[in-house]
């Protein structure tokens, strides 16, 4: 169906990595954003991708495959403070003031 | 200093009443948005404004009315409140031709 899908939860160990998957099926596509949201706080922008491939931003990297409607957020060298929800959001139109279509978010838990 | 101010932080209302949620941004952005986040639901886009003009509206109910008195203000008036309106309402903003949206701290509304 239409929308943005993410797994509910992901657990990982400090010092390793976590890959948060996102699949989307939307009426249009003009880019995909990733946000971090801690409990009781606002979403914080992490990354935006519109071209296929891997975008390396150090601690956070993002991958996009438009033909597959798929993206992932890769968190490397995990720290306990990376425990949070990670939201995937699709921009469907080309209007810059376009609202985003969000997934439910993936809660990442990092353990010592 | 907070760049996006939302007031109040918490709001309790009775069914059938009317409330106004305040949002002011001091980032110099021209586009502003309202989103809603309920338990077990994705962050949901409601409205977007640019230069005080409505750009996109995804809210079916006319009970929700955005009001923009200045370029950096976008308030949200909600009439005939229902318990289902209980949610955290986030205001966001972005700069022209930028896909990065910055979110305010949110107003948590509870309708009894």
Contacts between the chains, C-beta under 8 A, distances in Angstrom:
chain1	res1	chain2	res2	distance
A	4	B	42	7.2
A	31	B	99	5.5
A	33	B	99	6.7
A	33	B	100	7.6
A	33	B	101	7.6
A	35	B	103	8.0
A	41	B	105	7.3
A	42	B	90	6.0
A	42	B	103	3.9
A	42	B	104	6.2
A	42	B	105	5.4
A	42	B	106	5.7
A	43	B	43	6.8
A	43	B	90	7.5
A	43	B	103	5.0
A	44	B	103	7.4
A	45	B	100	5.1
A	45	B	101	6.7
A	45	B	102	6.8
A	48	B	99	5.1
A	48	B	100	6.3
A	50	B	99	8.0
A	87	B	42	7.9
A	87	B	43	6.6
A	89	B	43	7.6
A	91	B	99	6.2
A	93	B	56	8.0
A	95	B	55	6.3
A	95	B	56	6.9
A	96	B	31	6.7
A	96	B	50	7.8
A	96	B	94	7.1
A	96	B	96	6.5
A	96	B	97	5.2
A	96	B	98	7.0
A	96	B	99	7.0
A	97	B	31	4.2
A	97	B	33	7.7
A	97	B	48	4.5
A	97	B	49	7.2
A	97	B	50	4.3
A	97	B	55	4.0
A	97	B	56	6.6
A	97	B	94	7.3
A	98	B	48	6.8
A	98	B	55	7.6
A	98	B	56	6.0
A	99	B	33	6.2
A	99	B	35	7.6
A	99	B	45	3.0
A	99	B	46	7.5
A	99	B	47	7.7
A	99	B	48	5.4
A	99	B	56	5.4
A	99	B	58	6.0
A	100	B	43	7.9
A	100	B	45	6.0
A	100	B	101	6.9
A	101	B	42	8.0
A	101	B	45	7.0
A	102	B	42	4.4
A	102	B	43	4.1
A	102	B	44	7.4
A	102	B	45	7.8
A	103	B	42	5.9
A	104	B	40	7.7
A	104	B	41	7.4
A	104	B	42	4.9
A	105	B	42	7.3
